[in-house]
Amino acid sequence: MASSMHPKPKNRPALELCSECGLCDTSYLRYAKWACAFITQHMDELESKTHGRERDLDNERELYFGVHRQMYAARKRKPVEGAQWTGIVSTIGVRALESGLVDAVLCVGADKIDRFTPRPLLARTPEEVLAARVNKPTLSPNLSVLDEIPKLGIKRLLAIGVGCQIQALRTVQDKLGLEALYVLGTPCVDNVTRQGLQTFLDSTSRSPATVVHYEFMQDFRIHFKHEDGSIEKVPFFGLDTKALKEVFAPSCLSCFDYVNGLADLVVGYMGAQFGWQWIVERNEKGRVLLDLVRDELEFTDIVESGKRFAAVQQGIEAYDKAVTLPMWVAKVMGAVIDKIGPRGLEYARFSIDSHFARNYLYVRRRYPGKFDRHIPRYAKKIVSRYKLPVD
């Protein structure tokens, strides 16, 4: 197993907060102090540069979900075989190449030995894009391939990535020699090192060795898909909090860009009903990307129901005290909340509130010197709605 893991960056300006985005493995290391989300947080400036304006903090949807034009709930009419969901992200990558919109797609394949070890690549064919389908829930050095762009003569690029990678990419994009850059983002929270992933799987799944992929889903359960096609569901509330508290990467525990606010188009699931995907079109380039597959999708209404505040407040206290419920209690609690709890955008806010409160406390306690400048204004406003533990 160890031989299949990518090496840690030799240069780590962010020290233990390094998210291993790959920038520091390239000649763009010299821009890391400004580009790294964990050294210099400058979301407001980058939002204005990318979208033409900052998010409106008085608009409840923009406060949480960032600058955007439209939101959709959709799925592919004909799912991509082997995709994690219906394959919207993979299909956009394929269509971007087929249409000539871009010369290459920056995406992440899997190691030949270990499916969870990421291998970034600049895909030049639809087959390479499709081979990279399925999320890799580990820290991934996506940007480690940036130096290959001029060598390969790439002028038009579609980059697929998560928030920390995209902040770094946006900071250096004008230095890449590209004629056009399109960014397709996915929401991201609680990544781990490969070793941390193994700890998570071993403590949570009934069969860690056969897990193909997993997600924390809108029914308040983790869905593990196994090699035989079976789905194992584990309630959030039954997790071994003590064992898992230190598993998540320090960068993820210090992140406030869950929704990938600097992407042109974001495709995830957290703001949609179960079985559908949530799409956020942020700007004109986002519309161009969505138009590539619009005719292949079916759409439904965005929903927004239930109330999250009590569940978030209770969760903040339970996590802080590392409370682990008996599994039977966790199952009952999960079933009840699934019936009467938050749905759609309200579920997305539940998840954002819970993670922002946790990360706010983490930064306040571990990195008090970074606290004021590191946490974006929107995150401070969201967290201010809750009563946090006093240290």
CORKA-V424721 format. One line per field, one symbol per residue. ss: DSSP state (H for helix, E for strand, C for the rest). phi: phi as a letter, one per 20 degrees, with the letter a starting at -180 (. if undefined). burial: I if it has 9 or more other ideal C-beta (glycine too) atoms within 8 Angstrom, else O. A space follows every 50 residues. Layout:
ss: ???
phi: ???
burial: ???
//
This chain:
ss: CHHHCCCCCCCCCCHHHCCCCCHHHCHHHHHHHHHCCCCCCCHHHHHHHH HCCCCCCCCHHHHHHCCCCEEEEEEECCCCCCCCCCCHHHHHHHHHHHCC CCCEEEEEEECCCCCCCEEEEEECCHHHHHHCCCCCCECCCHHHHCCHHH HCCCCEEEEEECHHHHHHHHHHHHHCCCCEEEEEECCCCCCECHHHHHHH HHHHCCCHHHEEEEEECCCCEEEEEECCCCEEEEEHHHCCHHHHCCCECC CHHHCCCCCCCCCCEEEECCCCCCCCEEEEECCHHHHHHHHCCHHHEEEE CCCEECCCHHHHHHHHHHHHCCCCCCHHHHHHHHHHHHHHCCEEHHHHHH HHHHHHHHHHHHHHHHCCCCHHHHCCHHHHHHHCCCCCCCC
phi: .ffeefffgfdcgelfegelfogfecfegfdggeeffddcebfgfffffe dnaefefeegffgedngaebccdbbffdgffnffddnfffffffffffen fcebcebcedffecfeefcfbdfdcgfffffefnfdecgcegefegffgf femfdccdddadgffffffffdgfdemeebcdcddcfbblfbffffffff ffecefbgfdfeabbeefemcedeedgenfdddcfgfdffgffegdfffg fffdeccgelfdffcccbbfedfgncddcdeebffffgffffcgfedddc ffdbbncdgffffffgffffelfceggffffffffffffdefcmfffgfg ffgffffgfgffffeecgfegfeeefgffffffffcedgef
burial: OOOIIOOOIOOIIIOOIIIIIIIIIIOIIOIIOIIIIIIOIOIIOIIIOI OOOOIOIOOOIIIIIIIIOOIIIIIIOOIIOOIOIIIIIIIIIIIIIOOO IIOIIIIIIIIOOIOIIIIIIIIOOIOIIIOIIIOIIIIIIIIIIIIIII OIOIIIIIIIIIIIIIIIIIIIIOOIOIOOIIIIIIIIIOIIOIOIIIII IOIIIOOOOOIOIIIOIIOIIIIIIIOOOOOIIIIIIIIOIOOIIOIIIO IIIIIIIIIIIIIIIIIIIIIIIOOIIIIIIIIOIIIIIIOIIOOOIOOO OIIOOIOIOOIIIOIIIIIOOOOOIOOOIIIOIIOIIIOOIIIIIIIIII IIIIIIIIIIIIIIOOIOOOIOOIIIOIIIIIIOOIOIOOO
//
